[in-house]
């Protein structure tokens, strides 16, 4: 099992952001963002016509925080429209989604949009090295 690492995420995902590097292989990454911590899991994190599962756990001060979470997938090397995925809240502070979103190998930008209930939304950018 991968040990989670803590990384500071950019203020918002966009053209000039550095992002948090993940992959290749299964992702187990903890990102600190302001008062929040996101525990991000992607498995198997593989390209091609495979279903990948995306799980985001959102906490504040160690407690689960209900949030709306969505993901936007782009591949900078390819000129193709972005793909989207809305993660469904399965428990307080835990959102899950699955789909064939990482359709080819290479560097993917995954922008997570997190909207905690009653608080301002924020984005986290993952730079995902996807392989077969």
N, CA and C atoms as an extended XYZ file, in Angstrom:
396
Properties=species:S:1:pos:R:3:atomname:S:1:resname:S:1:resid:I:1 pbc="F F F"
N         0.843       -1.173        0.000 N   UNK     1
C         0.000        0.000        0.000 CA  UNK     1
C         0.891        1.240        0.000 C   UNK     1
N         0.454        2.252       -0.729 N   UNK     2
C         1.230        3.480       -0.808 CA  UNK     2
C         1.017        4.329        0.436 C   UNK     2
N         2.071        4.924        0.937 N   UNK     3
C         1.945        5.843        2.060 CA  UNK     3
C         1.589        7.212        1.519 C   UNK     3
N         0.552        7.868        2.092 N   UNK     4
C         0.187        9.175        1.580 CA  UNK     4
C         1.263       10.208        1.870 C   UNK     4
N         1.418       11.115        0.945 N   UNK     5
C         2.338       12.229        1.112 CA  UNK     5
C         1.519       13.498        1.240 C   UNK     5
N         2.037       14.477        1.921 N   UNK     6
C         1.334       15.746        2.069 CA  UNK     6
C         1.986       16.752        1.143 C   UNK     6
N         1.175       17.423        0.373 N   UNK     7
C         1.681       18.418       -0.566 CA  UNK     7
C         0.823       19.660       -0.473 C   UNK     7
N         1.446       20.794       -0.654 N   UNK     8
C         0.691       22.047       -0.720 CA  UNK     8
C         0.192       22.193       -2.146 C   UNK     8
N        -1.071       22.508       -2.287 N   UNK     9
C        -1.666       22.662       -3.615 CA  UNK     9
C        -1.702       24.130       -3.987 C   UNK     9
N        -1.758       24.422       -5.280 N   UNK    10
C        -1.852       25.807       -5.708 CA  UNK    10
C        -3.170       26.420       -5.260 C   UNK    10
N        -3.235       27.750       -5.267 N   UNK    11
C        -4.432       28.460       -4.840 CA  UNK    11
C        -5.633       28.101       -5.692 C   UNK    11
N        -5.461       27.964       -6.965 N   UNK    12
C        -6.531       27.570       -7.872 CA  UNK    12
C        -5.883       26.928       -9.091 C   UNK    12
N        -6.586       26.012       -9.689 N   UNK    13
C        -6.037       25.364      -10.870 CA  UNK    13
C        -6.196       26.283      -12.067 C   UNK    13
N        -5.158       26.398      -12.839 N   UNK    14
C        -5.215       27.258      -14.013 CA  UNK    14
C        -3.937       27.149      -14.808 C   UNK    14
N        -3.820       27.987      -15.810 N   UNK    15
C        -2.719       27.901      -16.763 CA  UNK    15
C        -1.346       28.028      -16.104 C   UNK    15
N        -1.194       28.866      -15.067 N   UNK    16
C         0.121       29.097      -14.500 CA  UNK    16
C         0.449       28.254      -13.288 C   UNK    16
N        -0.444       27.344      -12.898 N   UNK    17
C        -0.236       26.574      -11.690 CA  UNK    17
C         0.752       25.437      -11.897 C   UNK    17
N         1.457       25.108      -10.828 N   UNK    18
C         2.420       24.017      -10.850 CA  UNK    18
C         1.699       22.691      -10.683 C   UNK    18
N         0.799       22.578       -9.753 N   UNK    19
C         0.056       21.351       -9.517 CA  UNK    19
C         0.835       20.366       -8.669 C   UNK    19
N         0.159       19.288       -8.299 N   UNK    20
C         0.723       18.223       -7.480 CA  UNK    20
C         0.956       17.024       -8.388 C   UNK    20
N         2.197       16.552       -8.467 N   UNK    21
C         2.528       15.420       -9.339 CA  UNK    21
C         2.123       14.106       -8.678 C   UNK    21
N         1.450       13.255       -9.474 N   UNK    22
C         1.054       11.927       -9.014 CA  UNK    22
C         1.302       10.929      -10.137 C   UNK    22
N         1.227        9.637       -9.804 N   UNK    23
C         1.434        8.592      -10.791 CA  UNK    23
C         2.914        8.420      -11.069 C   UNK    23
N         3.277        7.435      -11.860 N   UNK    24
C         2.384        6.440      -12.431 CA  UNK    24
C         1.920        5.441      -11.374 C   UNK    24
N         0.886        4.719      -11.705 N   UNK    25
C         0.331        3.716      -10.801 CA  UNK    25
C        -0.678        4.304       -9.843 C   UNK    25
N        -1.185        3.464       -8.934 N   UNK    26
C        -2.222        3.900       -7.998 CA  UNK    26
C        -1.790        5.142       -7.224 C   UNK    26
N        -2.748        6.030       -7.015 N   UNK    27
C        -2.473        7.294       -6.324 CA  UNK    27
C        -3.027        7.225       -4.910 C   UNK    27
N        -2.202        7.599       -3.942 N   UNK    28
C        -2.583        7.782       -2.543 CA  UNK    28
C        -1.885        9.068       -2.111 C   UNK    28
N        -2.586       10.180       -2.214 N   UNK    29
C        -1.967       11.497       -2.009 CA  UNK    29
C        -2.833       12.325       -1.067 C   UNK    29
N        -2.205       12.938       -0.088 N   UNK    30
C        -2.912       13.867        0.781 CA  UNK    30
C        -2.439       15.264        0.445 C   UNK    30
N        -3.396       16.149        0.202 N   UNK    31
C        -3.098       17.524       -0.177 CA  UNK    31
C        -3.688       18.457        0.872 C   UNK    31
N        -2.861       19.343        1.417 N   UNK    32
C        -3.333       20.374        2.346 CA  UNK    32
C        -3.725       21.592        1.529 C   UNK    32
N        -4.913       22.109        1.780 N   UNK    33
C        -5.407       23.284        1.054 CA  UNK    33
C        -6.113       24.184        2.047 C   UNK    33
N        -5.421       25.233        2.502 N   UNK    34
C        -6.007       26.101        3.535 CA  UNK    34
C        -6.272       25.294        4.792 C   UNK    34
N        -7.493       25.360        5.290 N   UNK    35
C        -7.876       24.616        6.489 CA  UNK    35
C        -8.266       23.174        6.192 C   UNK    35
N        -8.282       22.824        4.926 N   UNK    36
C        -8.762       21.507        4.504 CA  UNK    36
C        -7.618       20.562        4.151 C   UNK    36
N        -7.907       19.271        4.304 N   UNK    37
C        -7.011       18.211        3.821 CA  UNK    37
C        -7.849       17.318        2.920 C   UNK    37
N        -7.280       17.015        1.767 N   UNK    38
C        -7.932       16.110        0.836 CA  UNK    38
C        -7.105       14.839        0.748 C   UNK    38
N        -7.723       13.713        0.996 N   UNK    39
C        -7.091       12.418        0.842 CA  UNK    39
C        -7.594       11.887       -0.497 C   UNK    39
N        -6.706       11.835       -1.492 N   UNK    40
C        -7.077       11.519       -2.866 CA  UNK    40
C        -6.554       10.135       -3.223 C   UNK    40
N        -7.434        9.309       -3.761 N   UNK    41
C        -7.078        7.965       -4.209 CA  UNK    41
C        -7.555        7.793       -5.646 C   UNK    41
N        -6.681        7.260       -6.491 N   UNK    42
C        -7.046        6.912       -7.859 CA  UNK    42
C        -6.524        5.497       -8.096 C   UNK    42
N        -7.427        4.598       -8.504 N   UNK    43
C        -6.974        3.232       -8.780 CA  UNK    43
C        -7.762        2.642       -9.950 C   UNK    43
N        -7.136        1.909      -10.811 N   UNK    44
C        -5.714        1.575      -10.803 CA  UNK    44
C        -4.835        2.696      -11.358 C   UNK    44
N        -5.431        3.799      -11.789 N   UNK    45
C        -4.711        4.921      -12.412 CA  UNK    45
C        -3.961        4.435      -13.642 C   UNK    45
N        -4.723        3.841      -14.555 N   UNK    46
C        -4.151        3.264      -15.766 CA  UNK    46
C        -4.885        3.794      -16.991 C   UNK    46
N        -4.133        3.983      -18.082 N   UNK    47
C        -4.700        4.485      -19.314 CA  UNK    47
C        -5.380        3.398      -20.127 C   UNK    47
N        -6.059        3.832      -21.170 N   UNK    48
C        -6.758        2.908      -22.051 CA  UNK    48
C        -8.223        2.817      -21.686 C   UNK    48
N        -8.872        1.789      -22.173 N   UNK    49
C       -10.300        1.619      -21.918 CA  UNK    49
C       -10.522        0.874      -20.609 C   UNK    49
N        -9.990        1.434      -19.544 N   UNK    50
C       -10.127        0.867      -18.200 CA  UNK    50
C       -10.935        1.819      -17.341 C   UNK    50
N       -11.695        1.246      -16.450 N   UNK    51
C       -12.421        2.060      -15.489 CA  UNK    51
C       -11.494        2.365      -14.325 C   UNK    51
N       -11.330        3.649      -14.024 N   UNK    52
C       -10.561        4.088      -12.863 CA  UNK    52
C       -11.538        4.583      -11.808 C   UNK    52
N       -11.188        4.352      -10.556 N   UNK    53
C       -12.002        4.814       -9.438 CA  UNK    53
C       -11.302        5.993       -8.776 C   UNK    53
N       -12.072        7.045       -8.506 N   UNK    54
C       -11.568        8.275       -7.905 CA  UNK    54
C       -12.294        8.485       -6.577 C   UNK    54
N       -11.528        8.626       -5.498 N   UNK    55
C       -12.104        8.843       -4.170 CA  UNK    55
C       -11.426       10.063       -3.556 C   UNK    55
N       -12.234       10.982       -3.040 N   UNK    56
C       -11.702       12.168       -2.359 CA  UNK    56
C       -12.363       12.242       -0.986 C   UNK    56
N       -11.523       12.243        0.048 N   UNK    57
C       -12.016       12.444        1.422 CA  UNK    57
C       -11.610       13.847        1.833 C   UNK    57
N       -12.585       14.625        2.277 N   UNK    58
C       -12.358       16.020        2.671 CA  UNK    58
C       -12.519       16.137        4.175 C   UNK    58
N       -11.486       16.694        4.841 N   UNK    59
C       -11.568       16.924        6.286 CA  UNK    59
C       -11.123       18.343        6.619 C   UNK    59
N       -11.581       18.807        7.753 N   UNK    60
C       -11.153       20.089        8.327 CA  UNK    60
C       -10.988       19.838        9.817 C   UNK    60
N        -9.811       20.148       10.328 N   UNK    61
C        -9.489       19.897       11.735 CA  UNK    61
C        -9.732       18.432       12.091 C   UNK    61
N        -9.439       17.532       11.143 N   UNK    62
C        -9.562       16.104       11.393 CA  UNK    62
C       -10.970       15.545       11.294 C   UNK    62
N       -11.951       16.396       10.984 N   UNK    63
C       -13.346       15.931       10.902 CA  UNK    63
C       -13.839       15.946        9.467 C   UNK    63
N       -14.656       14.958        9.084 N   UNK    64
C       -15.185       14.921        7.721 CA  UNK    64
C       -16.021       16.154        7.413 C   UNK    64
N       -15.879       16.639        6.192 N   UNK    65
C       -16.632       17.807        5.727 CA  UNK    65
C       -17.396       17.402        4.469 C   UNK    65
N       -18.706       17.542        4.520 N   UNK    66
C       -19.503       17.274        3.332 CA  UNK    66
C       -19.160       18.279        2.252 C   UNK    66
N       -18.972       17.784        1.029 N   UNK    67
C       -18.584       18.671       -0.070 CA  UNK    67
C       -19.055       18.080       -1.391 C   UNK    67
N       -19.333       18.970       -2.310 N   UNK    68
C       -19.584       18.576       -3.686 CA  UNK    68
C       -18.222       18.518       -4.374 C   UNK    68
N       -17.931       17.410       -5.066 N   UNK    69
C       -16.626       17.238       -5.701 CA  UNK    69
C       -16.835       16.825       -7.156 C   UNK    69
N       -16.121       17.499       -8.040 N   UNK    70
C       -16.131       17.115       -9.447 CA  UNK    70
C       -14.700       17.139       -9.967 C   UNK    70
N       -14.483       16.431      -11.066 N   UNK    71
C       -13.152       16.356      -11.668 CA  UNK    71
C       -13.259       16.717      -13.141 C   UNK    71
N       -12.244       17.440      -13.613 N   UNK    72
C       -12.136       17.815      -15.027 CA  UNK    72
C       -10.799       17.282      -15.525 C   UNK    72
N       -10.828       16.512      -16.607 N   UNK    73
C        -9.652       15.834      -17.137 CA  UNK    73
C        -9.254       16.467      -18.466 C   UNK    73
N        -8.000       16.901      -18.556 N   UNK    74
C        -7.474       17.408      -19.824 CA  UNK    74
C        -6.107       16.795      -20.050 C   UNK    74
N        -5.749       16.703      -21.325 N   UNK    75
C        -4.439       16.179      -21.687 CA  UNK    75
C        -3.752       17.256      -22.514 C   UNK    75
N        -2.785       17.993      -21.925 N   UNK    76
C        -2.163       19.119      -22.616 CA  UNK    76
C        -1.567       18.764      -23.979 C   UNK    76
N        -1.053       17.541      -24.152 N   UNK    77
C        -0.403       17.162      -25.409 CA  UNK    77
C        -1.409       16.906      -26.535 C   UNK    77
N        -2.678       16.763      -26.188 N   UNK    78
C        -3.699       16.450      -27.190 CA  UNK    78
C        -4.742       17.579      -27.225 C   UNK    78
N        -5.166       17.899      -28.407 N   UNK    79
C        -6.236       18.898      -28.540 CA  UNK    79
C        -7.561       18.155      -28.578 C   UNK    79
N        -8.117       17.972      -27.407 N   UNK    80
C        -9.407       17.302      -27.306 CA  UNK    80
C       -10.202       17.986      -26.211 C   UNK    80
N       -11.510       17.908      -26.281 N   UNK    81
C       -12.317       18.553      -25.250 CA  UNK    81
C       -12.088       17.897      -23.890 C   UNK    81
N       -12.235       18.669      -22.812 N   UNK    82
C       -12.056       18.093      -21.474 CA  UNK    82
C       -13.149       17.069      -21.176 C   UNK    82
N       -12.806       16.133      -20.324 N   UNK    83
C       -13.755       15.146      -19.835 CA  UNK    83
C       -14.117       15.510      -18.411 C   UNK    83
N       -15.320       15.204      -17.996 N   UNK    84
C       -15.746       15.541      -16.645 CA  UNK    84
C       -16.285       14.340      -15.901 C   UNK    84
N       -16.243       14.429      -14.583 N   UNK    85
C       -16.792       13.385      -13.721 CA  UNK    85
C       -17.255       14.029      -12.422 C   UNK    85
N       -18.503       13.814      -12.074 N   UNK    86
C       -19.018       14.281      -10.782 CA  UNK    86
C       -18.923       13.116       -9.805 C   UNK    86
N       -18.225       13.348       -8.697 N   UNK    87
C       -18.104       12.326       -7.677 CA  UNK    87
C       -19.321       12.409       -6.767 C   UNK    87
N       -19.828       11.268       -6.366 N   UNK    88
C       -21.028       11.215       -5.530 CA  UNK    88
C       -20.612       11.028       -4.073 C   UNK    88
N       -21.238       11.798       -3.196 N   UNK    89
C       -20.933       11.669       -1.773 CA  UNK    89
C       -21.501       10.350       -1.261 C   UNK    89
N       -20.629        9.479       -0.759 N   UNK    90
C       -21.045        8.163       -0.281 CA  UNK    90
C       -21.115        8.095        1.244 C   UNK    90
N       -20.500        9.054        1.900 N   UNK    91
C       -20.505        9.183        3.362 CA  UNK    91
C       -20.066       10.615        3.653 C   UNK    91
N       -20.329       11.135        4.849 N   UNK    92
C       -19.870       12.489        5.147 CA  UNK    92
C       -18.370       12.647        4.882 C   UNK    92
N       -18.027       13.587        4.025 N   UNK    93
C       -16.630       13.856        3.717 CA  UNK    93
C       -15.992       12.909        2.727 C   UNK    93
N       -16.758       11.996        2.140 N   UNK    94
C       -16.196       11.023        1.201 CA  UNK    94
C       -17.005       11.043       -0.094 C   UNK    94
N       -16.299       11.327       -1.199 N   UNK    95
C       -16.935       11.352       -2.515 CA  UNK    95
C       -16.236       10.342       -3.412 C   UNK    95
N       -17.016        9.663       -4.258 N   UNK    96
C       -16.473        8.591       -5.096 CA  UNK    96
C       -17.086        8.664       -6.488 C   UNK    96
N       -16.255        8.382       -7.485 N   UNK    97
C       -16.724        8.298       -8.853 CA  UNK    97
C       -15.853        7.335       -9.624 C   UNK    97
N       -16.391        6.797      -10.706 N   UNK    98
C       -15.626        5.863      -11.520 CA  UNK    98
C       -15.976        6.090      -12.986 C   UNK    98
N       -14.999        5.844      -13.838 N   UNK    99
C       -15.257        5.969      -15.257 CA  UNK    99
C       -14.008        5.779      -16.083 C   UNK    99
N       -14.220        5.703      -17.384 N   UNK   100
C       -13.125        5.591      -18.354 CA  UNK   100
C       -12.737        7.001      -18.774 C   UNK   100
N       -11.983        7.683      -17.962 N   UNK   101
C       -11.625        9.083      -18.195 CA  UNK   101
C       -10.180        9.253      -18.655 C   UNK   101
N        -9.296        8.371      -18.249 N   UNK   102
C        -7.875        8.453      -18.613 CA  UNK   102
C        -7.688        7.547      -19.828 C   UNK   102
N        -8.155        8.005      -20.974 N   UNK   103
C        -8.317        7.150      -22.142 CA  UNK   103
C        -7.020        6.789      -22.859 C   UNK   103
N        -5.927        7.463      -22.539 N   UNK   104
C        -4.635        7.133      -23.161 CA  UNK   104
C        -3.516        7.432      -22.182 C   UNK   104
N        -2.345        6.887      -22.473 N   UNK   105
C        -1.202        7.122      -21.599 CA  UNK   105
C        -0.632        8.513      -21.854 C   UNK   105
N         0.058        9.055      -20.848 N   UNK   106
C         0.675       10.367      -20.958 CA  UNK   106
C         0.366       11.209      -19.740 C   UNK   106
N         0.665       12.487      -19.845 N   UNK   107
C         0.441       13.421      -18.740 CA  UNK   107
C        -0.974       13.986      -18.810 C   UNK   107
N        -1.735       13.754      -17.770 N   UNK   108
C        -3.098       14.278      -17.648 CA  UNK   108
C        -3.131       15.346      -16.566 C   UNK   108
N        -3.915       16.370      -16.778 N   UNK   109
C        -4.234       17.350      -15.741 CA  UNK   109
C        -5.608       16.987      -15.206 C   UNK   109
N        -5.684       16.754      -13.914 N   UNK   110
C        -6.960       16.462      -13.264 CA  UNK   110
C        -7.236       17.609      -12.302 C   UNK   110
N        -8.241       18.391      -12.611 N   UNK   111
C        -8.620       19.516      -11.767 CA  UNK   111
C        -9.794       19.092      -10.895 C   UNK   111
N        -9.548       19.013       -9.591 N   UNK   112
C       -10.604       18.690       -8.645 CA  UNK   112
C       -11.236       19.986       -8.164 C   UNK   112
N       -12.542       20.081       -8.292 N   UNK   113
C       -13.284       21.243       -7.806 CA  UNK   113
C       -14.043       20.783       -6.566 C   UNK   113
N       -13.704       21.372       -5.426 N   UNK   114
C       -14.274       20.965       -4.141 CA  UNK   114
C       -15.074       22.142       -3.578 C   UNK   114
N       -16.345       21.887       -3.303 N   UNK   115
C       -17.228       22.922       -2.752 CA  UNK   115
C       -17.768       22.434       -1.411 C   UNK   115
N       -17.053       22.756       -0.310 N   UNK   116
C       -17.538       22.354        1.015 CA  UNK   116
C       -18.857       23.063        1.327 C   UNK   116
N       -19.751       22.373        1.986 N   UNK   117
C       -21.038       22.984        2.349 CA  UNK   117
C       -20.819       24.204        3.229 C   UNK   117
N       -21.400       25.322        2.804 N   UNK   118
C       -21.343       26.547        3.598 CA  UNK   118
C       -20.011       27.267        3.571 C   UNK   118
N       -19.121       26.908        2.648 N   UNK   119
C       -17.802       27.537        2.582 CA  UNK   119
C       -17.426       27.751        1.116 C   UNK   119
N       -16.459       28.637        0.858 N   UNK   120
C       -16.047       28.872       -0.526 CA  UNK   120
C       -15.428       27.621       -1.163 C   UNK   120
N       -15.696       27.467       -2.441 N   UNK   121
C       -15.140       26.354       -3.204 CA  UNK   121
C       -13.668       26.618       -3.518 C   UNK   121
N       -12.939       25.555       -3.815 N   UNK   122
C       -11.544       25.683       -4.223 CA  UNK   122
C       -11.200       24.560       -5.189 C   UNK   122
N       -10.095       24.730       -5.897 N   UNK   123
C        -9.627       23.754       -6.879 CA  UNK   123
C        -8.256       23.235       -6.492 C   UNK   123
N        -7.995       21.997       -6.859 N   UNK   124
C        -6.683       21.375       -6.683 CA  UNK   124
C        -6.318       20.749       -8.024 C   UNK   124
N        -5.111       21.014       -8.496 N   UNK   125
C        -4.648       20.487       -9.765 CA  UNK   125
C        -3.682       19.335       -9.549 C   UNK   125
N        -3.996       18.180      -10.144 N   UNK   126
C        -3.099       17.025      -10.130 CA  UNK   126
C        -2.481       16.879      -11.509 C   UNK   126
N        -1.186       16.633      -11.564 N   UNK   127
C        -0.484       16.341      -12.801 CA  UNK   127
C        -0.196       14.845      -12.777 C   UNK   127
N        -0.988       14.084      -13.510 N   UNK   128
C        -0.993       12.639      -13.390 CA  UNK   128
C        -0.248       11.977      -14.562 C   UNK   128
N         0.814       11.242      -14.232 N   UNK   129
C         1.579       10.468      -15.212 CA  UNK   129
C         0.874        9.120      -15.357 C   UNK   129
N         0.092        8.981      -16.433 N   UNK   130
C        -0.735        7.789      -16.626 CA  UNK   130
C        -0.041        6.832      -17.584 C   UNK   130
N         0.031        5.572      -17.191 N   UNK   131
C         0.620        4.512      -18.029 CA  UNK   131
C        -0.336        3.333      -18.094 C   UNK   131
N        -0.010        2.370      -18.929 N   UNK   132
C        -0.869        1.176      -19.049 CA  UNK   132
C        -0.780        0.310      -17.821 C   UNK   132
